[in-house]
Amino acid sequence: MSPTIFCAETLHKSLGNNERLHETLSGRETIETFPNTGLCNQMSLVTQIIDSRHERGADVDVFYLNKGGCE
């Protein structure tokens, strides 16, 4: 398989996975209320993704959150 075809197929698969995740998470809310900050918005999204693990068939998830620079 050529590198171009491999990259195109990988991109297509990634876009499909992103769309499925968006559909799974749409309308899902968290029990906890997080402050409206960059880090807390990321934490809120992570809780939604963790909550959807059974729907996604995920045994393990790995998350990377970024605190960002000085505010």
All heavy atoms as a GROMACS GRO file, in nm:
protein
  552
    1MET      N    1   0.086  -0.117   0.000
    1MET     CA    2   0.000   0.000   0.000
    1MET      C    3   0.090   0.124   0.000
    1MET      O    4   0.184   0.132   0.077
    1MET     CB    5  -0.091  -0.002   0.123
    1MET     CG    6  -0.176   0.122   0.137
    1MET     SD    7  -0.280   0.128   0.286
    1MET     CE    8  -0.371  -0.022   0.278
    2SER      N    9   0.057   0.217  -0.084
    2SER     CA   10   0.138   0.339  -0.092
    2SER      C   11   0.112   0.427   0.030
    2SER      O   12   0.005   0.421   0.090
    2SER     CB   13   0.107   0.415  -0.220
    2SER     OG   14  -0.015   0.485  -0.208
    3PRO      N   15   0.210   0.510   0.066
    3PRO     CA   16   0.191   0.600   0.180
    3PRO      C   17   0.072   0.695   0.162
    3PRO      O   18   0.002   0.726   0.258
    3PRO     CB   19   0.323   0.679   0.187
    3PRO     CG   20   0.423   0.593   0.119
    3PRO     CD   21   0.347   0.517   0.014
    4THR      N   22   0.046   0.738   0.039
    4THR     CA   23  -0.066   0.828   0.013
    4THR      C   24  -0.199   0.761   0.041
    4THR      O   25  -0.287   0.817   0.106
    4THR     CB   26  -0.061   0.879  -0.132
    4THR    OG1   27   0.065   0.941  -0.155
    4THR    CG2   28  -0.174   0.975  -0.160
    5ILE      N   29  -0.213   0.637  -0.005
    5ILE     CA   30  -0.337   0.563   0.018
    5ILE      C   31  -0.352   0.533   0.167
    5ILE      O   32  -0.462   0.545   0.223
    5ILE     CB   33  -0.340   0.433  -0.066
    5ILE    CG1   34  -0.353   0.470  -0.214
    5ILE    CG2   35  -0.454   0.343  -0.022
    5ILE    CD1   36  -0.342   0.352  -0.307
    6PHE      N   37  -0.243   0.495   0.234
    6PHE     CA   38  -0.247   0.468   0.377
    6PHE      C   39  -0.294   0.592   0.454
    6PHE      O   40  -0.382   0.582   0.541
    6PHE     CB   41  -0.110   0.424   0.427
    6PHE     CG   42  -0.104   0.405   0.575
    6PHE    CD1   43  -0.159   0.294   0.635
    6PHE    CD2   44  -0.044   0.502   0.656
    6PHE    CE1   45  -0.154   0.277   0.773
    6PHE    CE2   46  -0.040   0.487   0.794
    6PHE     CZ   47  -0.095   0.374   0.852
    7CYS      N   48  -0.238   0.708   0.421
    7CYS     CA   49  -0.276   0.832   0.489
    7CYS      C   50  -0.422   0.866   0.463
    7CYS      O   51  -0.494   0.909   0.553
    7CYS     CB   52  -0.186   0.947   0.446
    7CYS     SG   53  -0.019   0.936   0.513
    8ALA      N   54  -0.467   0.850   0.340
    8ALA     CA   55  -0.605   0.880   0.306
    8ALA      C   56  -0.702   0.788   0.381
    8ALA      O   57  -0.804   0.834   0.434
    8ALA     CB   58  -0.626   0.868   0.156
    9GLU      N   59  -0.668   0.659   0.387
    9GLU     CA   60  -0.755   0.565   0.458
    9GLU      C   61  -0.756   0.593   0.608
    9GLU      O   62  -0.860   0.583   0.673
    9GLU     CB   63  -0.710   0.421   0.430
    9GLU     CG   64  -0.742   0.377   0.289
    9GLU     CD   65  -0.697   0.234   0.261
    9GLU    OE1   66  -0.632   0.171   0.348
    9GLU    OE2   67  -0.727   0.186   0.151
   10THR      N   68  -0.641   0.629   0.663
   10THR     CA   69  -0.632   0.661   0.806
   10THR      C   70  -0.714   0.786   0.838
   10THR      O   71  -0.786   0.791   0.938
   10THR     CB   72  -0.485   0.681   0.848
   10THR    OG1   73  -0.414   0.560   0.820
   10THR    CG2   74  -0.474   0.714   0.996
   11LEU      N   75  -0.704   0.887   0.752
   11LEU     CA   76  -0.782   1.009   0.771
   11LEU      C   77  -0.931   0.979   0.764
   11LEU      O   78  -1.009   1.025   0.848
   11LEU     CB   79  -0.745   1.114   0.667
   11LEU     CG   80  -0.827   1.242   0.668
   11LEU    CD1   81  -0.812   1.314   0.802
   11LEU    CD2   82  -0.788   1.332   0.553
   12HIS      N   83  -0.972   0.900   0.666
   12HIS     CA   84  -1.114   0.863   0.650
   12HIS      C   85  -1.165   0.790   0.774
   12HIS      O   86  -1.274   0.818   0.825
   12HIS     CB   87  -1.131   0.778   0.525
   12HIS     CG   88  -1.273   0.750   0.493
   12HIS    ND1   89  -1.335   0.634   0.530
   12HIS    CD2   90  -1.366   0.825   0.429
   12HIS    CE1   91  -1.461   0.636   0.491
   12HIS    NE2   92  -1.484   0.751   0.429
   13LYS      N   93  -1.086   0.695   0.825
   13LYS     CA   94  -1.124   0.620   0.944
   13LYS      C   95  -1.133   0.713   1.066
   13LYS      O   96  -1.227   0.703   1.146
   13LYS     CB   97  -1.023   0.509   0.970
   13LYS     CG   98  -1.056   0.422   1.088
   13LYS     CD   99  -0.954   0.310   1.105
   13LYS     CE  100  -0.986   0.227   1.228
   13LYS     NZ  101  -0.888   0.120   1.247
   14SER      N  102  -1.037   0.803   1.080
   14SER     CA  103  -1.037   0.897   1.193
   14SER      C  104  -1.158   0.988   1.191
   14SER      O  105  -1.220   1.014   1.295
   14SER     CB  106  -0.910   0.982   1.191
   14SER     OG  107  -0.797   0.902   1.212
   15LEU      N  108  -1.194   1.037   1.073
   15LEU     CA  109  -1.312   1.123   1.061
   15LEU      C  110  -1.439   1.047   1.097
   15LEU      O  111  -1.528   1.101   1.164
   15LEU     CB  112  -1.322   1.182   0.920
   15LEU     CG  113  -1.214   1.283   0.884
   15LEU    CD1  114  -1.222   1.319   0.735
   15LEU    CD2  115  -1.222   1.407   0.970
   16GLY      N  116  -1.448   0.923   1.057
   16GLY     CA  117  -1.563   0.840   1.093
   16GLY      C  118  -1.571   0.816   1.243
   16GLY      O  119  -1.678   0.822   1.303
   17ASN      N  120  -1.456   0.788   1.304
   17ASN     CA  121  -1.453   0.768   1.449
   17ASN      C  122  -1.493   0.895   1.522
   17ASN      O  123  -1.564   0.890   1.623
   17ASN     CB  124  -1.312   0.725   1.494
   17ASN     CG  125  -1.278   0.584   1.452
   17ASN    OD1  126  -1.366   0.504   1.421
   17ASN    ND2  127  -1.150   0.553   1.449
   18ASN      N  128  -1.446   1.009   1.474
   18ASN     CA  129  -1.482   1.137   1.535
   18ASN      C  130  -1.632   1.162   1.526
   18ASN      O  131  -1.694   1.207   1.623
   18ASN     CB  132  -1.404   1.250   1.467
   18ASN     CG  133  -1.422   1.381   1.538
   18ASN    OD1  134  -1.398   1.390   1.657
   18ASN    ND2  135  -1.464   1.482   1.465
   19GLU      N  136  -1.691   1.131   1.413
   19GLU     CA  137  -1.835   1.150   1.395
   19GLU      C  138  -1.914   1.059   1.490
   19GLU      O  139  -2.011   1.102   1.552
   19GLU     CB  140  -1.875   1.123   1.250
   19GLU     CG  141  -2.022   1.141   1.221
   19GLU     CD  142  -2.072   1.283   1.241
   19GLU    OE1  143  -1.993   1.377   1.222
   19GLU    OE2  144  -2.191   1.300   1.274
   20ARG      N  145  -1.870   0.934   1.504
   20ARG     CA  146  -1.938   0.841   1.596
   20ARG      C  147  -1.926   0.888   1.740
   20ARG      O  148  -2.022   0.880   1.817
   20ARG     CB  149  -1.883   0.700   1.579
   20ARG     CG  150  -1.939   0.629   1.457
   20ARG     CD  151  -1.902   0.482   1.454
   20ARG     NE  152  -1.758   0.460   1.438
   20ARG     CZ  153  -1.692   0.470   1.324
   20ARG    NH1  154  -1.756   0.502   1.214
   20ARG    NH2  155  -1.563   0.446   1.318
   21LEU      N  156  -1.810   0.939   1.778
   21LEU     CA  157  -1.793   0.991   1.913
   21LEU      C  158  -1.882   1.112   1.936
   21LEU      O  159  -1.947   1.124   2.040
   21LEU     CB  160  -1.646   1.028   1.939
   21LEU     CG  161  -1.615   1.082   2.078
   21LEU    CD1  162  -1.650   0.978   2.186
   21LEU    CD2  163  -1.469   1.123   2.088
   22HIS      N  164  -1.890   1.200   1.838
   22HIS     CA  165  -1.977   1.317   1.849
   22HIS      C  166  -2.122   1.275   1.868
   22HIS      O  167  -2.194   1.329   1.953
   22HIS     CB  168  -1.963   1.405   1.725
   22HIS     CG  169  -2.047   1.528   1.729
   22HIS    ND1  170  -2.174   1.532   1.677
   22HIS    CD2  171  -2.024   1.650   1.782
   22HIS    CE1  172  -2.226   1.651   1.696
   22HIS    NE2  173  -2.137   1.725   1.760
   23GLU      N  174  -2.168   1.177   1.791
   23GLU     CA  175  -2.305   1.127   1.804
   23GLU      C  176  -2.328   1.065   1.942
   23GLU      O  177  -2.434   1.083   2.002
   23GLU     CB  178  -2.334   1.025   1.694
   23GLU     CG  179  -2.344   1.086   1.556
   23GLU     CD  180  -2.350   0.982   1.446
   23GLU    OE1  181  -2.350   0.861   1.475
   23GLU    OE2  182  -2.352   1.024   1.328
   24THR      N  183  -2.229   0.992   1.991
   24THR     CA  184  -2.242   0.927   2.122
   24THR      C  185  -2.251   1.029   2.234
   24THR      O  186  -2.327   1.013   2.329
   24THR     CB  187  -2.122   0.833   2.146
   24THR    OG1  188  -2.119   0.734   2.044
   24THR    CG2  189  -2.130   0.765   2.282
   25LEU      N  190  -2.174   1.138   2.222
   25LEU     CA  191  -2.168   1.236   2.330
   25LEU      C  192  -2.274   1.345   2.320
   25LEU      O  193  -2.298   1.415   2.417
   25LEU     CB  194  -2.029   1.301   2.334
   25LEU     CG  195  -1.913   1.207   2.364
   25LEU    CD1  196  -1.782   1.285   2.366
   25LEU    CD2  197  -1.933   1.131   2.492
   26SER      N  198  -2.337   1.360   2.204
   26SER     CA  199  -2.432   1.471   2.189
   26SER      C  200  -2.549   1.452   2.284
   26SER      O  201  -2.607   1.345   2.295
   26SER     CB  202  -2.478   1.484   2.045
   26SER     OG  203  -2.591   1.410   2.018
   27GLY      N  204  -2.578   1.556   2.358
   27GLY     CA  205  -2.688   1.553   2.453
   27GLY      C  206  -2.651   1.493   2.588
   27GLY      O  207  -2.730   1.499   2.682
   28ARG      N  208  -2.533   1.435   2.598
   28ARG     CA  209  -2.490   1.375   2.725
   28ARG      C  210  -2.444   1.486   2.820
   28ARG      O  211  -2.372   1.576   2.781
   28ARG     CB  212  -2.376   1.277   2.701
   28ARG     CG  213  -2.335   1.198   2.823
   28ARG     CD  214  -2.223   1.102   2.789
   28ARG     NE  215  -2.265   1.002   2.692
   28ARG     CZ  216  -2.316   0.883   2.725
   28ARG    NH1  217  -2.331   0.850   2.850
   28ARG    NH2  218  -2.350   0.797   2.631
   29GLU      N  219  -2.490   1.480   2.943
   29GLU     CA  220  -2.451   1.580   3.042
   29GLU      C  221  -2.382   1.513   3.159
   29GLU      O  222  -2.401   1.394   3.184
   29GLU     CB  223  -2.574   1.657   3.090
   29GLU     CG  224  -2.638   1.739   2.979
   29GLU     CD  225  -2.753   1.823   3.031
   29GLU    OE1  226  -2.762   1.844   3.153
   29GLU    OE2  227  -2.832   1.868   2.948
   30THR      N  228  -2.304   1.589   3.230
   30THR     CA  229  -2.235   1.536   3.347
   30THR      C  230  -2.317   1.565   3.473
   30THR      O  231  -2.398   1.658   3.476
   30THR     CB  232  -2.095   1.599   3.363
   30THR    OG1  233  -2.111   1.740   3.378
   30THR    CG2  234  -2.008   1.570   3.244
   31ILE      N  235  -2.296   1.485   3.574
   31ILE     CA  236  -2.364   1.506   3.702
   31ILE      C  237  -2.303   1.626   3.773
   31ILE      O  238  -2.372   1.706   3.835
   31ILE     CB  239  -2.354   1.379   3.790
   31ILE    CG1  240  -2.428   1.264   3.723
   31ILE    CG2  241  -2.407   1.404   3.929
   31ILE    CD1  242  -2.407   1.130   3.790
   32GLU      N  243  -2.171   1.636   3.763
   32GLU     CA  244  -2.098   1.745   3.828
   32GLU      C  245  -2.103   1.871   3.742
   32GLU      O  246  -2.111   1.864   3.620
   32GLU     CB  247  -1.952   1.707   3.851
   32GLU     CG  248  -1.932   1.589   3.941
   32GLU     CD  249  -1.979   1.615   4.083
   32GLU    OE1  250  -1.963   1.728   4.132
   32GLU    OE2  251  -2.031   1.522   4.145
   33THR      N  252  -2.098   1.985   3.807
   33THR     CA  253  -2.088   2.113   3.736
   33THR      C  254  -1.945   2.163   3.749
   33THR      O  255  -1.893   2.175   3.860
   33THR     CB  256  -2.185   2.217   3.798
   33THR    OG1  257  -2.317   2.165   3.792
   33THR    CG2  258  -2.177   2.347   3.722
   34PHE      N  259  -1.882   2.186   3.636
   34PHE     CA  260  -1.743   2.233   3.634
   34PHE      C  261  -1.741   2.382   3.606
   34PHE      O  262  -1.823   2.433   3.529
   34PHE     CB  263  -1.664   2.161   3.524
   34PHE     CG  264  -1.644   2.014   3.550
   34PHE    CD1  265  -1.732   1.919   3.501
   34PHE    CD2  266  -1.535   1.970   3.624
   34PHE    CE1  267  -1.713   1.785   3.523
   34PHE    CE2  268  -1.515   1.835   3.647
   34PHE     CZ  269  -1.604   1.743   3.597
   35PRO      N  270  -1.646   2.455   3.666
   35PRO     CA  271  -1.629   2.597   3.632
   35PRO      C  272  -1.598   2.612   3.483
   35PRO      O  273  -1.548   2.520   3.420
   35PRO     CB  274  -1.510   2.641   3.717
   35PRO     CG  275  -1.502   2.542   3.828
   35PRO     CD  276  -1.552   2.413   3.770
   36ASN      N  277  -1.627   2.726   3.428
   36ASN     CA  278  -1.606   2.750   3.285
   36ASN      C  279  -1.463   2.798   3.260
   36ASN      O  280  -1.438   2.915   3.236
   36ASN     CB  281  -1.708   2.852   3.233
   36ASN     CG  282  -1.704   2.863   3.082
   36ASN    OD1  283  -1.655   2.773   3.014
   36ASN    ND2  284  -1.754   2.973   3.030
   37THR      N  285  -1.369   2.704   3.269
   37THR     CA  286  -1.229   2.733   3.238
   37THR      C  287  -1.182   2.629   3.137
   37THR      O  288  -1.248   2.526   3.118
   37THR     CB  289  -1.139   2.725   3.363
   37THR    OG1  290  -1.137   2.588   3.409
   37THR    CG2  291  -1.187   2.816   3.474
   38GLY      N  292  -1.070   2.656   3.074
   38GLY     CA  293  -1.019   2.563   2.974
   38GLY      C  294  -0.998   2.423   3.029
   38GLY      O  295  -1.043   2.324   2.970
   39LEU      N  296  -0.930   2.412   3.143
   39LEU     CA  297  -0.903   2.282   3.202
   39LEU      C  298  -1.032   2.213   3.246
   39LEU      O  299  -1.052   2.094   3.222
   39LEU     CB  300  -0.808   2.296   3.321
   39LEU     CG  301  -0.769   2.166   3.392
   39LEU    CD1  302  -0.700   2.070   3.297
   39LEU    CD2  303  -0.681   2.197   3.512
   40CYS      N  304  -1.122   2.287   3.307
   40CYS     CA  305  -1.249   2.228   3.354
   40CYS      C  306  -1.337   2.184   3.237
   40CYS      O  307  -1.407   2.083   3.247
   40CYS     CB  308  -1.322   2.325   3.445
   40CYS     SG  309  -1.239   2.344   3.604
   41ASN      N  310  -1.333   2.256   3.126
   41ASN     CA  311  -1.408   2.213   3.007
   41ASN      C  312  -1.352   2.081   2.955
   41ASN      O  313  -1.429   1.993   2.913
   41ASN     CB  314  -1.404   2.321   2.899
   41ASN     CG  315  -1.484   2.442   2.935
   41ASN    OD1  316  -1.576   2.438   3.016
   41ASN    ND2  317  -1.448   2.556   2.877
   42GLN      N  318  -1.220   2.066   2.960
   42GLN     CA  319  -1.159   1.940   2.920
   42GLN      C  320  -1.201   1.828   3.016
   42GLN      O  321  -1.233   1.717   2.973
   42GLN     CB  322  -1.007   1.952   2.920
   42GLN     CG  323  -0.952   2.044   2.813
   42GLN     CD  324  -0.802   2.060   2.828
   42GLN    OE1  325  -0.728   1.963   2.812
   42GLN    NE2  326  -0.757   2.180   2.862
   43MET      N  327  -1.203   1.857   3.146
   43MET     CA  328  -1.242   1.757   3.245
   43MET      C  329  -1.387   1.713   3.225
   43MET      O  330  -1.420   1.596   3.238
   43MET     CB  331  -1.219   1.809   3.386
   43MET     CG  332  -1.073   1.830   3.417
   43MET     SD  333  -1.048   1.910   3.576
   43MET     CE  334  -1.047   1.768   3.682
   44SER      N  335  -1.472   1.808   3.193
   44SER     CA  336  -1.612   1.777   3.167
   44SER      C  337  -1.626   1.683   3.048
   44SER      O  338  -1.701   1.585   3.052
   44SER     CB  339  -1.690   1.906   3.142
   44SER     OG  340  -1.825   1.878   3.112
   45LEU      N  341  -1.551   1.710   2.942
   45LEU     CA  342  -1.554   1.624   2.824
   45LEU      C  343  -1.502   1.484   2.856
   45LEU      O  344  -1.560   1.384   2.814
   45LEU     CB  345  -1.474   1.686   2.710
   45LEU     CG  346  -1.469   1.607   2.580
   45LEU    CD1  347  -1.609   1.584   2.524
   45LEU    CD2  348  -1.381   1.679   2.479
   46VAL      N  349  -1.396   1.477   2.936
   46VAL     CA  350  -1.340   1.347   2.975
   46VAL      C  351  -1.444   1.267   3.054
   46VAL      O  352  -1.460   1.147   3.031
   46VAL     CB  353  -1.210   1.364   3.056
   46VAL    CG1  354  -1.170   1.235   3.126
   46VAL    CG2  355  -1.098   1.412   2.965
   47THR      N  356  -1.517   1.330   3.144
   47THR     CA  357  -1.619   1.257   3.221
   47THR      C  358  -1.728   1.204   3.128
   47THR      O  359  -1.778   1.094   3.150
   47THR     CB  360  -1.683   1.343   3.332
   47THR    OG1  361  -1.748   1.456   3.275
   47THR    CG2  362  -1.580   1.387   3.433
   48GLN      N  363  -1.763   1.279   3.026
   48GLN     CA  364  -1.864   1.232   2.930
   48GLN      C  365  -1.811   1.113   2.850
   48GLN      O  366  -1.885   1.017   2.825
   48GLN     CB  367  -1.903   1.345   2.835
   48GLN     CG  368  -1.977   1.458   2.901
   48GLN     CD  369  -2.000   1.573   2.807
   48GLN    OE1  370  -2.025   1.554   2.688
   48GLN    NE2  371  -1.990   1.694   2.857
   49ILE      N  372  -1.684   1.120   2.811
   49ILE     CA  373  -1.626   1.009   2.735
   49ILE      C  374  -1.615   0.884   2.821
   49ILE      O  375  -1.648   0.774   2.778
   49ILE     CB  376  -1.488   1.050   2.677
   49ILE    CG1  377  -1.506   1.160   2.573
   49ILE    CG2  378  -1.417   0.930   2.616
   49ILE    CD1  379  -1.376   1.223   2.524
   50ILE      N  380  -1.573   0.901   2.947
   50ILE     CA  381  -1.565   0.787   3.038
   50ILE      C  382  -1.704   0.726   3.057
   50ILE      O  383  -1.720   0.603   3.054
   50ILE     CB  384  -1.505   0.828   3.174
   50ILE    CG1  385  -1.357   0.862   3.157
   50ILE    CG2  386  -1.525   0.719   3.279
   50ILE    CD1  387  -1.294   0.926   3.280
   51ASP      N  388  -1.805   0.811   3.073
   51ASP     CA  389  -1.942   0.763   3.093
   51ASP      C  390  -1.994   0.685   2.972
   51ASP      O  391  -2.082   0.601   2.986
   51ASP     CB  392  -2.033   0.882   3.124
   51ASP     CG  393  -2.172   0.840   3.164
   51ASP    OD1  394  -2.184   0.752   3.252
   51ASP    OD2  395  -2.269   0.894   3.107
   52SER      N  396  -1.938   0.710   2.855
   52SER     CA  397  -1.986   0.644   2.733
   52SER      C  398  -1.904   0.520   2.698
   52SER      O  399  -1.922   0.463   2.591
   52SER     CB  400  -1.982   0.742   2.615
   52SER     OG  401  -1.849   0.768   2.576
   53ARG      N  402  -1.816   0.475   2.787
   53ARG     CA  403  -1.725   0.367   2.752
   53ARG      C  404  -1.796   0.238   2.712
   53ARG      O  405  -1.750   0.167   2.624
   53ARG     CB  406  -1.624   0.343   2.865
   53ARG     CG  407  -1.682   0.283   2.990
   53ARG     CD  408  -1.578   0.274   3.101
   53ARG     NE  409  -1.639   0.233   3.225
   53ARG     CZ  410  -1.700   0.313   3.312
   53ARG    NH1  411  -1.706   0.441   3.286
   53ARG    NH2  412  -1.753   0.268   3.422
   54HIS      N  413  -1.908   0.208   2.776
   54HIS     CA  414  -1.980   0.085   2.740
   54HIS      C  415  -2.041   0.096   2.601
   54HIS      O  416  -2.037   0.001   2.524
   54HIS     CB  417  -2.088   0.054   2.844
   54HIS     CG  418  -2.032   0.025   2.979
   54HIS    ND1  419  -1.952  -0.083   3.006
   54HIS    CD2  420  -2.041   0.093   3.096
   54HIS    CE1  421  -1.916  -0.083   3.132
   54HIS    NE2  422  -1.969   0.024   3.190
   55GLU      N  423  -2.096   0.212   2.567
   55GLU     CA  424  -2.152   0.233   2.433
   55GLU      C  425  -2.044   0.224   2.326
   55GLU      O  426  -2.070   0.177   2.216
   55GLU     CB  427  -2.218   0.371   2.424
   55GLU     CG  428  -2.343   0.385   2.507
   55GLU     CD  429  -2.390   0.529   2.509
   55GLU    OE1  430  -2.420   0.582   2.401
   55GLU    OE2  431  -2.394   0.587   2.619
   56ARG      N  432  -1.925   0.272   2.359
   56ARG     CA  433  -1.815   0.271   2.263
   56ARG      C  434  -1.742   0.138   2.261
   56ARG      O  435  -1.660   0.114   2.173
   56ARG     CB  436  -1.715   0.384   2.296
   56ARG     CG  437  -1.772   0.522   2.281
   56ARG     CD  438  -1.670   0.630   2.314
   56ARG     NE  439  -1.631   0.629   2.455
   56ARG     CZ  440  -1.511   0.589   2.500
   56ARG    NH1  441  -1.418   0.552   2.417
   56ARG    NH2  442  -1.485   0.589   2.630
   57GLY      N  443  -1.770   0.052   2.359
   57GLY     CA  444  -1.701  -0.077   2.367
   57GLY      C  445  -1.555  -0.063   2.408
   57GLY      O  446  -1.472  -0.145   2.369
   58ALA      N  447  -1.525   0.040   2.486
   58ALA     CA  448  -1.386   0.066   2.525
   58ALA      C  449  -1.354  -0.001   2.658
   58ALA      O  450  -1.428   0.013   2.754
   58ALA     CB  451  -1.363   0.216   2.536
   59ASP      N  452  -1.245  -0.074   2.661
   59ASP     CA  453  -1.197  -0.132   2.786
   59ASP      C  454  -1.104  -0.034   2.857
   59ASP      O  455  -1.098  -0.031   2.979
   59ASP     CB  456  -1.120  -0.262   2.760
   59ASP     CG  457  -1.212  -0.371   2.708
   59ASP    OD1  458  -1.329  -0.376   2.749
   59ASP    OD2  459  -1.166  -0.451   2.624
   60VAL      N  460  -1.030   0.044   2.779
   60VAL     CA  461  -0.931   0.136   2.834
   60VAL      C  462  -0.936   0.266   2.755
   60VAL      O  463  -0.949   0.265   2.632
   60VAL     CB  464  -0.789   0.077   2.824
   60VAL    CG1  465  -0.685   0.177   2.870
   60VAL    CG2  466  -0.778  -0.052   2.903
   61ASP      N  467  -0.928   0.378   2.824
   61ASP     CA  468  -0.916   0.510   2.762
   61ASP      C  469  -0.794   0.578   2.821
   61ASP      O  470  -0.762   0.560   2.939
   61ASP     CB  471  -1.038   0.598   2.790
   61ASP     CG  472  -1.162   0.556   2.714
   61ASP    OD1  473  -1.150   0.529   2.594
   61ASP    OD2  474  -1.270   0.552   2.774
   62VAL      N  475  -0.726   0.657   2.742
   62VAL     CA  476  -0.613   0.737   2.789
   62VAL      C  477  -0.642   0.881   2.754
   62VAL      O  478  -0.681   0.912   2.641
   62VAL     CB  479  -0.481   0.692   2.723
   62VAL    CG1  480  -0.365   0.781   2.766
   62VAL    CG2  481  -0.453   0.546   2.754
   63PHE      N  482  -0.628   0.970   2.852
   63PHE     CA  483  -0.661   1.110   2.831
   63PHE      C  484  -0.539   1.197   2.861
   63PHE      O  485  -0.459   1.167   2.950
   63PHE     CB  486  -0.776   1.153   2.922
   63PHE     CG  487  -0.900   1.074   2.898
   63PHE    CD1  488  -0.933   0.968   2.981
   63PHE    CD2  489  -0.984   1.103   2.793
   63PHE    CE1  490  -1.046   0.893   2.960
   63PHE    CE2  491  -1.098   1.031   2.770
   63PHE     CZ  492  -1.130   0.925   2.854
   64TYR      N  493  -0.528   1.303   2.786
   64TYR     CA  494  -0.424   1.403   2.807
   64TYR      C  495  -0.494   1.537   2.820
   64TYR      O  496  -0.564   1.579   2.728
   64TYR     CB  497  -0.326   1.404   2.689
   64TYR     CG  498  -0.226   1.517   2.696
   64TYR    CD1  499  -0.114   1.506   2.777
   64TYR    CD2  500  -0.245   1.633   2.623
   64TYR    CE1  501  -0.023   1.609   2.784
   64TYR    CE2  502  -0.154   1.737   2.630
   64TYR     CZ  503  -0.044   1.725   2.710
   64TYR     OH  504   0.045   1.826   2.718
   65LEU      N  505  -0.479   1.601   2.935
   65LEU     CA  506  -0.536   1.732   2.955
   65LEU      C  507  -0.423   1.833   2.962
   65LEU      O  508  -0.314   1.803   3.012
   65LEU     CB  509  -0.617   1.737   3.085
   65LEU     CG  510  -0.731   1.636   3.097
   65LEU    CD1  511  -0.798   1.649   3.233
   65LEU    CD2  512  -0.829   1.652   2.986
   66ASN      N  513  -0.449   1.952   2.914
   66ASN     CA  514  -0.348   2.055   2.911
   66ASN      C  515  -0.394   2.174   2.994
   66ASN      O  516  -0.495   2.236   2.964
   66ASN     CB  517  -0.323   2.098   2.766
   66ASN     CG  518  -0.209   2.195   2.753
   66ASN    OD1  519  -0.146   2.232   2.851
   66ASN    ND2  520  -0.182   2.234   2.630
   67LYS      N  521  -0.318   2.203   3.099
   67LYS     CA  522  -0.352   2.315   3.186
   67LYS      C  523  -0.330   2.448   3.116
   67LYS      O  524  -0.399   2.545   3.141
   67LYS     CB  525  -0.271   2.309   3.315
   67LYS     CG  526  -0.305   2.419   3.412
   67LYS     CD  527  -0.223   2.407   3.537
   67LYS     CE  528  -0.257   2.526   3.627
   67LYS     NZ  529  -0.163   2.539   3.735
   68GLY      N  530  -0.236   2.453   3.027
   68GLY     CA  531  -0.206   2.577   2.957
   68GLY      C  532  -0.104   2.660   3.033
   68GLY      O  533  -0.050   2.619   3.135
   69GLY      N  534  -0.081   2.780   2.984
   69GLY     CA  535   0.017   2.870   3.045
   69GLY      C  536  -0.041   2.946   3.161
   69GLY      O  537  -0.151   2.923   3.207
   70CYS      N  538   0.034   3.043   3.206
   70CYS     CA  539  -0.010   3.128   3.317
   70CYS      C  540  -0.127   3.214   3.272
   70CYS      O  541  -0.128   3.265   3.160
   70CYS     CB  542   0.104   3.217   3.363
   70CYS     SG  543   0.242   3.124   3.430
   71GLU      N  544  -0.222   3.230   3.360
   71GLU     CA  545  -0.338   3.314   3.327
   71GLU      C  546  -0.335   3.441   3.407
   71GLU      O  547  -0.288   3.453   3.511
   71GLU     CB  548  -0.467   3.237   3.355
   71GLU     CG  549  -0.479   3.117   3.263
   71GLU     CD  550  -0.609   3.044   3.286
   71GLU    OE1  551  -0.707   3.100   3.338
   71GLU    OE2  552  -0.612   2.927   3.252
   0.00000   0.00000   0.00000
